[in-house]
Amino acid sequence: MGRNNAKNIKAHNDKLHKAQDKEKSKKAVREEKLKAIAKKFNKKKPGE
C-alpha cells in the first residue's frame, strides 16, 4: 500500500486548504475591525 495514494493526497490537501482559509478569514476579520476603529477615531467630535 503506497503512502501517496490519491485518497491520502486529497485528505491532506483538504486539511491544508481548510487551515489556510481559516487564517485568511481571521486576517479579513481583523482588518475590518481595525478599519472600524480607525473610522471611529477619525470622526470629528462635535464642538471641535
Residue, then its C-alpha position, 0 to 999 in steps of 0.5 A: m500500500g503506497r503512502n501517496n495514494a490519491k485518497n491520502i493526497k486529497a485528505h491532506n490537501d483538504k486539511l491544508h486548504k481548510a487551515q489556510d482559509k481559516e487564517k485568511s478569514k481571521k486576517a479579513v476579520r481583523e482588518e475590518k475591525l481595525k478599519a472600524i476603529a480607525k473610522k471611529f477615531n477619525k470622526k470629528k467630535p462635535g464642538e471641535 
